[in-house]
Amino acid sequence: MTVMIDTGNYIAAKAATMARPDVVAAYPITPQTTLVEGIAKYLKSGEFKGEYICVESEHSAMSACIGASATGVRAFTGTSSHGLLLMHEMLHWSALARLPIVMCNINRVIGPGWNIWADENDSISQRDTGWIQFYCSSNQEIFDTIIQAFKLGENERVSLPVMISYNAFILSHTSMPVYIPEQKEIDDFLPKYKPKWKLDVNNPITFGNIVLPVEYEKIRKDMQYSQENAKKLITKIAKDWKKKFGRYHGDLIEKYKCDEADYILLSMGAIGAESKVAINNLRKNGFKVGLARLRTFRPFPSEEILKISEQVDLIVIDRDISVGFEGAVFSEVKASLYGKSDAKVYGFIAGLGGKDVTYIDIETICKKVIDGKAKDCEWYGLEGV
Amino acid sequence: MKKYDVVTTISYPKKGAMGKTGNWRVFRPILNKAKCVKCLRCWIFCPEATVIRNKDDTVDIDYDYCKGCGICANECKVKAITMEREAKIK
């Protein structure tokens, strides 16, 4: 094991290389660029032994990954914001084709207003594609989750693509020390991919042919069933990882100081990491607040949230907005509790457009709820309105 | 042939994998064998491979799968194939 001090993107490049993908197809976009540059560097050094396909767009990047994965090999890509949106059609396609492609998405604002900072609306708006979605809060978690994602997606009871999201710049361009296992240890944990189906000239098949309504419905149902399976597997893989490598970032959620809490804060991504500092300060000042950081958005950790909501009220921070309604995580948390819990849920929209959400902001949000001054759902710190 | 245990849209090649597609037909190609000069243009151009080439280079049409597109009739240089509305044939 070695320690590597590097940015989220270079750490992701290292993890992707150590997962030994046969194909990487990618198109550069800020703030993802250094991720694909990192892989190109490993291609030059010989550490990455797969095929690197430089494509003309993100739609093509995902199409190339689909083609590669359909021939039964491991494929990886990375993108961000508008790149992810351009992929949208092929995201549905890869999930319906049951191809376990792994992709990093560096959460960035959608334009116009042209802006390159952190905002989770890009990946949140891919919610219904069938992709499994992770949100990371440290560079170590990015490394560990990428390896785990291949293991999860390629499991025959899942067979779905996996997206690993992390916030622009806050993680993608910030250096942190990360423990890197030996290649052999990674190989033991993540053996060669055994596809559930593949395009093979020696066994010709047609893929993507016409399917009548009765059969199509079964395809959707099977995807739903596989996402349910993923819930159990995410937990198991996280435990196995802890046993083998000694590191643990939670399963579908990461609980932090939730014992004897009156309130539990729910957040994702970089705000999830910042929340820990806020919780420490709140606890120090006698406020009984805990944190449940969501690691996955799909499958949604509804059972876990229902469980922690016993005898506490919930505070949700969304770095996204489903325009015309409310924060996406806020909606889903309430849906998870409906008819089963009487916990109150308070929603805050914060940090859109990459605006900083510091531990002081998070403490202010929590105190507003504790003081009984919070509305059901509000925008935190909106200036000049 | 190896079959895959996965719920997605895979079909395995066999004759008539999509059913008897000939019942989609509105116009039926009728071949006048007396006029045929065995040039095999219909056999080359048929997009569904439903023109059957016999050993002596005469041809027959497989009506189970012919969708009635009319390309064969269009390509035939001696007008040995005519397209007739299915409803009228009965």
Interface residues (C-beta under 8 A of the other chain):
Chain A: L96 A97 R98 S159 K196 W197 N203 P204 I205 T206 F207 G208 N209 I210 V211 K218 I219 D222
Chain B: M1 K2 Y4 D5 V6 V7 T8 T9 I10 S11 Y12 P13 A17 M18
